[in-house]
């Protein structure tokens, strides 16, 4: 039995609806196994996925992610069940903290979503994935969730997250392999390296300035942009110096895909059910037009 990589795609660009449907259908035909729709100031995620459900057949659908502060738990439960029914059981409920900082509030939200009694049968209960930056949320996912979704992580941070997830799941009496670990990796397919780096720079700068993302990068939360390390401290990882050559910059698509897999593989993942998908890729904007979405596999393997 050979190991097969499982890959998903995340689309955050404000594409016209016709173009969005075409991109998603092409992703499904090409072999992507899931679509994640980040929620910001664009289309509402659940409505978007409900519209895409009848236009697709196999690809898994999920918000990446829906914040607990954006809607009550019962509303989220109804929305999730609606997309689950429309998609024939292909929905993943991605949940994020938003502005909520209390871990127990997230736990209570997930419990209420799962316990909400609906007046119709939507099929199997959707898998719940938690977006996580710090160890406490990763541990919570190990205790109660079906998956955890990381963002802007160094390879070392992904390995640390896997260890934290495994420990928390086992402490809760669960099989750690039943909890999917996935992470977003930005990629831009562009022969001009300068253009490719410029495409991702605005997002990288934006997220690097957010304090909550420092643990995700593996950085010390005490560090601030421009702060010099104190005596005995190492420079915070995750933010390379301005002129440092980016790691993993290889020529040729096969070499780049192999190197990205080796650096971000978090270890074996689940081997069945919709929650078993472990990859997600976000598109980067190229100056003047939308870039081609790069695909990178970064999660556990499923036997084929």
C-alpha atoms as a printed R data frame, in Angstrom:
    type eleno elety resid chain resno       x      y       z
1   ATOM     1    CA   UNK     A     1   0.000  0.000   0.000
2   ATOM     2    CA   UNK     A     2   1.554  3.255  -1.115
3   ATOM     3    CA   UNK     A     3   1.334  6.482   0.810
4   ATOM     4    CA   UNK     A     4  -0.653  9.193  -0.980
5   ATOM     5    CA   UNK     A     5  -0.476 12.872  -0.167
6   ATOM     6    CA   UNK     A     6  -3.775 14.626   0.445
7   ATOM     7    CA   UNK     A     7  -4.098 18.205  -0.670
8   ATOM     8    CA   UNK     A     8  -6.636 20.987  -0.347
9   ATOM     9    CA   UNK     A     9  -6.893 24.533  -1.617
10  ATOM    10    CA   UNK     A    10  -7.918 27.808   0.013
11  ATOM    11    CA   UNK     A    11  -9.302 30.655  -2.074
12  ATOM    12    CA   UNK     A    12  -9.396 34.111  -0.535
13  ATOM    13    CA   UNK     A    13  -9.257 36.244  -3.678
14  ATOM    14    CA   UNK     A    14 -12.445 38.239  -4.523
15  ATOM    15    CA   UNK     A    15 -13.147 36.390  -7.766
16  ATOM    16    CA   UNK     A    16 -16.362 36.944  -9.684
17  ATOM    17    CA   UNK     A    17 -18.830 34.165  -8.869
18  ATOM    18    CA   UNK     A    18 -18.594 32.544 -12.302
19  ATOM    19    CA   UNK     A    19 -14.800 32.506 -12.052
20  ATOM    20    CA   UNK     A    20 -14.886 31.147  -8.497
21  ATOM    21    CA   UNK     A    21 -17.112 28.234  -9.537
22  ATOM    22    CA   UNK     A    22 -14.830 27.505 -12.463
23  ATOM    23    CA   UNK     A    23 -11.709 27.523 -10.271
24  ATOM    24    CA   UNK     A    24 -13.309 25.215  -7.694
25  ATOM    25    CA   UNK     A    25 -14.567 22.797 -10.334
26  ATOM    26    CA   UNK     A    26 -11.117 22.754 -11.925
27  ATOM    27    CA   UNK     A    27  -9.531 22.103  -8.533
28  ATOM    28    CA   UNK     A    28 -11.874 19.144  -8.023
29  ATOM    29    CA   UNK     A    29 -11.150 17.746 -11.485
30  ATOM    30    CA   UNK     A    30  -7.412 18.169 -10.908
31  ATOM    31    CA   UNK     A    31  -7.509 16.109  -7.724
32  ATOM    32    CA   UNK     A    32  -7.688 18.577  -4.850
33  ATOM    33    CA   UNK     A    33  -9.625 16.989  -2.012
34  ATOM    34    CA   UNK     A    34 -10.931 20.034  -0.129
35  ATOM    35    CA   UNK     A    35 -11.748 23.703  -0.487
36  ATOM    36    CA   UNK     A    36 -11.430 26.160   2.393
37  ATOM    37    CA   UNK     A    37 -12.977 29.620   2.209
38  ATOM    38    CA   UNK     A    38 -11.467 32.137   4.643
39  ATOM    39    CA   UNK     A    39 -13.992 34.550   6.129
40  ATOM    40    CA   UNK     A    40 -13.209 38.253   6.261
41  ATOM    41    CA   UNK     A    41 -14.978 41.126   4.553
42  ATOM    42    CA   UNK     A    42 -15.866 39.202   1.416
43  ATOM    43    CA   UNK     A    43 -18.647 36.694   0.831
44  ATOM    44    CA   UNK     A    44 -20.171 34.990   3.853
45  ATOM    45    CA   UNK     A    45 -18.479 31.596   4.084
46  ATOM    46    CA   UNK     A    46 -21.475 29.307   4.654
47  ATOM    47    CA   UNK     A    47 -23.530 30.926   1.894
48  ATOM    48    CA   UNK     A    48 -20.571 30.647  -0.463
49  ATOM    49    CA   UNK     A    49 -20.092 26.955   0.302
50  ATOM    50    CA   UNK     A    50 -23.838 26.311  -0.023
51  ATOM    51    CA   UNK     A    51 -23.665 27.810  -3.502
52  ATOM    52    CA   UNK     A    52 -20.636 25.712  -4.432
53  ATOM    53    CA   UNK     A    53 -22.059 22.434  -3.090
54  ATOM    54    CA   UNK     A    54 -24.360 21.660  -6.057
55  ATOM    55    CA   UNK     A    55 -21.617 22.738  -8.500
56  ATOM    56    CA   UNK     A    56 -19.223 20.083  -7.160
57  ATOM    57    CA   UNK     A    57 -19.348 16.344  -6.515
58  ATOM    58    CA   UNK     A    58 -16.412 15.113  -4.444
59  ATOM    59    CA   UNK     A    59 -14.369 17.973  -3.020
60  ATOM    60    CA   UNK     A    60 -14.769 18.632   0.717
61  ATOM    61    CA   UNK     A    61 -16.032 22.097   1.664
62  ATOM    62    CA   UNK     A    62 -15.288 24.159   4.744
63  ATOM    63    CA   UNK     A    63 -14.876 27.673   6.132
64  ATOM    64    CA   UNK     A    64 -11.253 28.299   6.968
65  ATOM    65    CA   UNK     A    65 -12.339 29.534   9.447
66  ATOM    66    CA   UNK     A    66 -15.587 30.847  10.951
67  ATOM    67    CA   UNK     A    67 -14.952 32.898  14.088
68  ATOM    68    CA   UNK     A    68 -16.940 32.141  17.227
69  ATOM    69    CA   UNK     A    69 -17.470 35.886  17.650
70  ATOM    70    CA   UNK     A    70 -19.137 36.173  14.228
71  ATOM    71    CA   UNK     A    71 -22.291 34.142  14.962
72  ATOM    72    CA   UNK     A    72 -23.965 32.286  17.842
73  ATOM    73    CA   UNK     A    73 -23.221 28.575  18.168
74  ATOM    74    CA   UNK     A    74 -26.761 27.581  17.222
75  ATOM    75    CA   UNK     A    75 -26.584 29.674  14.076
76  ATOM    76    CA   UNK     A    76 -23.285 28.019  13.185
77  ATOM    77    CA   UNK     A    77 -24.826 24.601  13.801
78  ATOM    78    CA   UNK     A    78 -27.757 25.371  11.475
79  ATOM    79    CA   UNK     A    79 -25.467 26.770   8.793
80  ATOM    80    CA   UNK     A    80 -23.111 23.785   9.022
81  ATOM    81    CA   UNK     A    81 -25.995 21.318   8.802
82  ATOM    82    CA   UNK     A    82 -27.402 23.141   5.776
83  ATOM    83    CA   UNK     A    83 -24.139 22.880   3.827
84  ATOM    84    CA   UNK     A    84 -23.683 19.303   5.049
85  ATOM    85    CA   UNK     A    85 -27.078 18.391   3.574
86  ATOM    86    CA   UNK     A    86 -26.549 20.278   0.311
87  ATOM    87    CA   UNK     A    87 -23.107 18.744  -0.204
88  ATOM    88    CA   UNK     A    88 -24.114 15.204   0.645
89  ATOM    89    CA   UNK     A    89 -21.875 14.987   3.716
90  ATOM    90    CA   UNK     A    90 -18.800 16.821   2.385
91  ATOM    91    CA   UNK     A    91 -18.656 19.627   4.950
92  ATOM    92    CA   UNK     A    92 -15.880 20.438   7.449
93  ATOM    93    CA   UNK     A    93 -16.714 23.032  10.109
94  ATOM    94    CA   UNK     A    94 -13.627 25.162  10.634
95  ATOM    95    CA   UNK     A    95 -13.889 27.243  13.819
96  ATOM    96    CA   UNK     A    96 -11.604 30.061  14.952
97  ATOM    97    CA   UNK     A    97 -11.404 32.114  18.118
98  ATOM    98    CA   UNK     A    98 -11.896 35.504  16.482
99  ATOM    99    CA   UNK     A    99 -11.727 38.048  19.302
100 ATOM   100    CA   UNK     A   100 -12.429 35.427  21.964
101 ATOM   101    CA   UNK     A   101  -9.395 34.752  24.139
102 ATOM   102    CA   UNK     A   102 -10.828 32.275  26.669
103 ATOM   103    CA   UNK     A   103 -10.140 28.653  25.796
104 ATOM   104    CA   UNK     A   104 -13.125 27.459  27.828
105 ATOM   105    CA   UNK     A   105 -15.382 29.703  25.758
106 ATOM   106    CA   UNK     A   106 -14.185 27.907  22.615
107 ATOM   107    CA   UNK     A   107 -14.809 24.538  24.263
108 ATOM   108    CA   UNK     A   108 -18.341 25.596  25.227
109 ATOM   109    CA   UNK     A   109 -19.004 26.894  21.702
110 ATOM   110    CA   UNK     A   110 -17.968 23.596  20.095
111 ATOM   111    CA   UNK     A   111 -20.080 21.641  22.575
112 ATOM   112    CA   UNK     A   112 -23.135 23.780  21.874
113 ATOM   113    CA   UNK     A   113 -22.699 23.396  18.118
114 ATOM   114    CA   UNK     A   114 -22.589 19.621  18.466
115 ATOM   115    CA   UNK     A   115 -25.476 19.443  20.919
116 ATOM   116    CA   UNK     A   116 -27.862 21.666  18.956
117 ATOM   117    CA   UNK     A   117 -30.966 19.653  18.056
118 ATOM   118    CA   UNK     A   118 -32.128 20.389  14.517
119 ATOM   119    CA   UNK     A   119 -35.545 19.747  12.990
120 ATOM   120    CA   UNK     A   120 -34.120 17.976   9.915
121 ATOM   121    CA   UNK     A   121 -31.637 15.198   9.177
122 ATOM   122    CA   UNK     A   122 -28.543 16.664   7.557
123 ATOM   123    CA   UNK     A   123 -26.632 13.392   7.534
124 ATOM   124    CA   UNK     A   124 -23.473 12.575   9.481
125 ATOM   125    CA   UNK     A   125 -22.268 15.201  11.961
126 ATOM   126    CA   UNK     A   126 -19.665 17.409  10.235
127 ATOM   127    CA   UNK     A   127 -16.054 17.186  11.349
128 ATOM   128    CA   UNK     A   128 -14.953 20.148  13.503
129 ATOM   129    CA   UNK     A   129 -11.506 21.642  12.978
130 ATOM   130    CA   UNK     A   130 -10.082 24.349  15.237
131 ATOM   131    CA   UNK     A   131  -7.799 27.083  13.957
132 ATOM   132    CA   UNK     A   132  -4.842 27.271  16.339
133 ATOM   133    CA   UNK     A   133  -1.873 29.550  16.878
134 ATOM   134    CA   UNK     A   134  -0.797 28.743  20.434
135 ATOM   135    CA   UNK     A   135  -0.313 25.510  22.338
136 ATOM   136    CA   UNK     A   136  -3.509 25.883  24.389
137 ATOM   137    CA   UNK     A   137  -5.725 25.862  21.294
138 ATOM   138    CA   UNK     A   138  -3.729 23.014  19.770
139 ATOM   139    CA   UNK     A   139  -4.203 21.043  22.981
140 ATOM   140    CA   UNK     A   140  -7.933 21.807  22.981
141 ATOM   141    CA   UNK     A   141  -8.160 20.444  19.437
142 ATOM   142    CA   UNK     A   142  -6.441 17.283  20.635
143 ATOM   143    CA   UNK     A   143  -9.048 16.950  23.376
144 ATOM   144    CA   UNK     A   144 -12.310 17.687  21.541
145 ATOM   145    CA   UNK     A   145 -11.872 18.379  17.816
146 ATOM   146    CA   UNK     A   146 -11.537 16.298  14.665
147 ATOM   147    CA   UNK     A   147  -8.733 18.452  13.306
148 ATOM   148    CA   UNK     A   148  -6.552 21.499  13.811
149 ATOM   149    CA   UNK     A   149  -5.639 24.091  11.192
150 ATOM   150    CA   UNK     A   150  -2.351 25.984  11.563
151 ATOM   151    CA   UNK     A   151  -1.279 29.117   9.733
152 ATOM   152    CA   UNK     A   152   2.036 30.800   8.931
153 ATOM   153    CA   UNK     A   153   4.088 28.133  10.705
154 ATOM   154    CA   UNK     A   154   7.755 27.273  10.410
155 ATOM   155    CA   UNK     A   155   8.493 23.567   9.824
156 ATOM   156    CA   UNK     A   156   9.792 23.327  13.384
157 ATOM   157    CA   UNK     A   157   6.558 24.774  14.715
158 ATOM   158    CA   UNK     A   158   4.533 22.177  12.802
159 ATOM   159    CA   UNK     A   159   6.525 19.399  14.449
160 ATOM   160    CA   UNK     A   160   6.000 20.983  17.867
161 ATOM   161    CA   UNK     A   161   2.284 21.258  17.175
162 ATOM   162    CA   UNK     A   162   2.091 17.566  16.299
163 ATOM   163    CA   UNK     A   163   3.763 16.668  19.606
164 ATOM   164    CA   UNK     A   164   1.405 18.938  21.581
165 ATOM   165    CA   UNK     A   165  -1.611 17.560  19.741
166 ATOM   166    CA   UNK     A   166  -0.564 13.958  20.359
167 ATOM   167    CA   UNK     A   167   0.050 14.522  24.061
168 ATOM   168    CA   UNK     A   168  -3.308 16.279  24.568
169 ATOM   169    CA   UNK     A   169  -5.251 13.636  22.671
170 ATOM   170    CA   UNK     A   170  -3.679 10.782  24.612
171 ATOM   171    CA   UNK     A   171  -4.283 12.602  27.886
172 ATOM   172    CA   UNK     A   172  -7.965 12.819  26.935
173 ATOM   173    CA   UNK     A   173  -8.064  9.117  26.148
174 ATOM   174    CA   UNK     A   174  -8.230  9.632  22.380
175 ATOM   175    CA   UNK     A   175  -6.232  8.167  19.511
176 ATOM   176    CA   UNK     A   176  -4.056 11.052  18.324
177 ATOM   177    CA   UNK     A   177  -4.242  9.727  14.758
178 ATOM   178    CA   UNK     A   178  -7.963 10.473  14.750
179 ATOM   179    CA   UNK     A   179  -7.180 14.205  14.883
180 ATOM   180    CA   UNK     A   180  -6.076 15.750  11.604
181 ATOM   181    CA   UNK     A   181  -3.252 18.296  11.605
182 ATOM   182    CA   UNK     A   182  -3.243 20.685   8.652
183 ATOM   183    CA   UNK     A   183  -1.484 23.933   7.885
184 ATOM   184    CA   UNK     A   184  -1.761 26.668   5.298
185 ATOM   185    CA   UNK     A   185   1.270 27.172   3.064
186 ATOM   186    CA   UNK     A   186   1.296 30.098   0.666
187 ATOM   187    CA   UNK     A   187   2.684 29.403  -2.775
188 ATOM   188    CA   UNK     A   188   2.985 31.415  -5.963
189 ATOM   189    CA   UNK     A   189   3.767 29.702  -9.256
190 ATOM   190    CA   UNK     A   190   5.744 32.317 -11.140
191 ATOM   191    CA   UNK     A   191   8.976 31.942 -13.145
192 ATOM   192    CA   UNK     A   192  10.144 35.404 -12.103
193 ATOM   193    CA   UNK     A   193  11.357 34.927  -8.530
194 ATOM   194    CA   UNK     A   194  11.201 38.638  -7.717
195 ATOM   195    CA   UNK     A   195   7.556 38.824  -8.757
196 ATOM   196    CA   UNK     A   196   6.724 35.675  -6.783
197 ATOM   197    CA   UNK     A   197   8.266 37.069  -3.594
198 ATOM   198    CA   UNK     A   198   6.510 40.401  -4.078
199 ATOM   199    CA   UNK     A   199   3.195 38.570  -4.423
200 ATOM   200    CA   UNK     A   200   3.384 37.123  -0.942
201 ATOM   201    CA   UNK     A   201   5.097 40.044   0.774
202 ATOM   202    CA   UNK     A   202   1.976 42.059   1.740
203 ATOM   203    CA   UNK     A   203   0.350 39.077   3.479
204 ATOM   204    CA   UNK     A   204   3.600 38.110   5.178
205 ATOM   205    CA   UNK     A   205   4.111 41.628   6.509
206 ATOM   206    CA   UNK     A   206   0.510 41.877   7.699
207 ATOM   207    CA   UNK     A   207   0.575 38.636   9.653
208 ATOM   208    CA   UNK     A   208   4.097 39.186  10.976
209 ATOM   209    CA   UNK     A   209   2.873 42.387  12.641
210 ATOM   210    CA   UNK     A   210   0.119 40.576  14.575
211 ATOM   211    CA   UNK     A   211   1.354 39.582  18.063
212 ATOM   212    CA   UNK     A   212  -0.843 36.479  18.244
213 ATOM   213    CA   UNK     A   213   1.001 34.951  15.279
214 ATOM   214    CA   UNK     A   214   4.404 34.980  16.979
215 ATOM   215    CA   UNK     A   215   3.882 31.574  18.655
216 ATOM   216    CA   UNK     A   216   2.794 30.132  15.287
217 ATOM   217    CA   UNK     A   217   6.119 31.216  13.807
218 ATOM   218    CA   UNK     A   218   7.936 29.679  16.745
219 ATOM   219    CA   UNK     A   219   8.931 33.119  18.002
220 ATOM   220    CA   UNK     A   220   9.119 34.206  21.624
221 ATOM   221    CA   UNK     A   221   5.922 36.182  22.389
222 ATOM   222    CA   UNK     A   222   8.101 38.822  24.080
223 ATOM   223    CA   UNK     A   223   9.774 39.674  20.799
224 ATOM   224    CA   UNK     A   224   8.648 42.681  18.843
225 ATOM   225    CA   UNK     A   225   9.558 43.727  15.312
226 ATOM   226    CA   UNK     A   226  12.921 45.461  15.390
227 ATOM   227    CA   UNK     A   227  13.695 44.387  18.945
228 ATOM   228    CA   UNK     A   228  17.262 43.187  19.450
229 ATOM   229    CA   UNK     A   229  17.728 39.926  21.395
230 ATOM   230    CA   UNK     A   230  18.807 40.343  24.994
231 ATOM   231    CA   UNK     A   231  21.866 38.699  26.401
232 ATOM   232    CA   UNK     A   232  21.631 34.924  26.117
233 ATOM   233    CA   UNK     A   233  18.582 35.089  23.812
234 ATOM   234    CA   UNK     A   234  18.498 33.909  20.241
235 ATOM   235    CA   UNK     A   235  16.909 35.976  17.522
236 ATOM   236    CA   UNK     A   236  13.227 35.156  17.080
237 ATOM   237    CA   UNK     A   237  12.765 32.585  14.316
238 ATOM   238    CA   UNK     A   238  10.187 32.931  11.598
239 ATOM   239    CA   UNK     A   239  11.106 36.423  10.396
240 ATOM   240    CA   UNK     A   240  14.185 36.200   8.145
241 ATOM   241    CA   UNK     A   241  16.357 39.268   7.773
242 ATOM   242    CA   UNK     A   242  15.416 41.487   4.879
243 ATOM   243    CA   UNK     A   243  18.303 40.366   2.684
244 ATOM   244    CA   UNK     A   244  18.487 36.753   3.740
245 ATOM   245    CA   UNK     A   245  17.987 34.258   0.958
246 ATOM   246    CA   UNK     A   246  14.612 32.560   1.505
247 ATOM   247    CA   UNK     A   247  14.963 28.921   2.571
248 ATOM   248    CA   UNK     A   248  13.908 26.207   0.196
249 ATOM   249    CA   UNK     A   249  14.261 28.282  -2.954
250 ATOM   250    CA   UNK     A   250  14.884 25.546  -5.472
251 ATOM   251    CA   UNK     A   251  14.612 25.441  -9.237
252 ATOM   252    CA   UNK     A   252  12.076 23.151 -10.873
253 ATOM   253    CA   UNK     A   253   8.568 22.248  -9.675
254 ATOM   254    CA   UNK     A   254   9.447 18.727  -8.554
255 ATOM   255    CA   UNK     A   255  12.387 19.896  -6.451
256 ATOM   256    CA   UNK     A   256  10.313 22.631  -4.821
257 ATOM   257    CA   UNK     A   257   7.388 20.318  -4.067
258 ATOM   258    CA   UNK     A   258   9.698 17.697  -2.546
259 ATOM   259    CA   UNK     A   259  11.514 20.235  -0.390
260 ATOM   260    CA   UNK     A   260   8.285 21.831   0.871
261 ATOM   261    CA   UNK     A   261   6.915 18.419   1.798
262 ATOM   262    CA   UNK     A   262  10.063 17.486   3.716
263 ATOM   263    CA   UNK     A   263  10.034 20.768   5.646
264 ATOM   264    CA   UNK     A   264   6.351 20.817   6.579
265 ATOM   265    CA   UNK     A   265   5.277 17.176   6.895
266 ATOM   266    CA   UNK     A   266   3.709 16.947  10.391
267 ATOM   267    CA   UNK     A   267   3.701 13.163  10.454
268 ATOM   268    CA   UNK     A   268   1.082 10.463   9.906
269 ATOM   269    CA   UNK     A   269  -2.534 11.524   9.976
270 ATOM   270    CA   UNK     A   270  -5.902  9.785   9.997
271 ATOM   271    CA   UNK     A   271  -6.645  7.201   7.340
272 ATOM   272    CA   UNK     A   272 -10.379  7.558   6.790
273 ATOM   273    CA   UNK     A   273 -13.474  9.795   6.928
274 ATOM   274    CA   UNK     A   274 -13.837 13.393   5.621
275 ATOM   275    CA   UNK     A   275 -11.791 14.769   8.502
276 ATOM   276    CA   UNK     A   276  -8.738 12.994   7.147
277 ATOM   277    CA   UNK     A   277  -7.729 15.731   4.731
278 ATOM   278    CA   UNK     A   278  -4.505 17.384   5.770
279 ATOM   279    CA   UNK     A   279  -3.447 20.017   3.262
280 ATOM   280    CA   UNK     A   280  -4.410 23.557   2.349
281 ATOM   281    CA   UNK     A   281  -2.864 26.156   0.077
282 ATOM   282    CA   UNK     A   282  -3.697 29.826  -0.225
283 ATOM   283    CA   UNK     A   283  -3.338 31.820  -3.451
284 ATOM   284    CA   UNK     A   284  -1.069 34.844  -3.660
285 ATOM   285    CA   UNK     A   285  -1.854 37.949  -5.668
286 ATOM   286    CA   UNK     A   286   0.533 38.788  -8.441
287 ATOM   287    CA   UNK     A   287   0.857 42.502  -9.272
288 ATOM   288    CA   UNK     A   288  -1.722 43.387 -11.885
289 ATOM   289    CA   UNK     A   289  -3.556 40.076 -11.858
290 ATOM   290    CA   UNK     A   290  -4.324 36.970  -9.822
291 ATOM   291    CA   UNK     A   291  -1.495 34.464  -9.708
292 ATOM   292    CA   UNK     A   292  -1.896 30.786 -10.339
293 ATOM   293    CA   UNK     A   293  -2.585 28.952  -7.105
294 ATOM   294    CA   UNK     A   294   0.373 26.872  -5.992
295 ATOM   295    CA   UNK     A   295  -0.298 23.448  -4.507
296 ATOM   296    CA   UNK     A   296   1.665 22.025  -1.604
297 ATOM   297    CA   UNK     A   297   0.974 18.929   0.469
298 ATOM   298    CA   UNK     A   298   1.803 19.283   4.116
299 ATOM   299    CA   UNK     A   299  -0.037 16.687   6.132
300 ATOM   300    CA   UNK     A   300  -0.528 13.047   6.985
301 ATOM   301    CA   UNK     A   301  -0.794 10.227   4.511
302 ATOM   302    CA   UNK     A   302  -3.630  7.941   3.512
303 ATOM   303    CA   UNK     A   303  -3.112  4.457   2.081
304 ATOM   304    CA   UNK     A   304  -4.207  4.008  -1.513
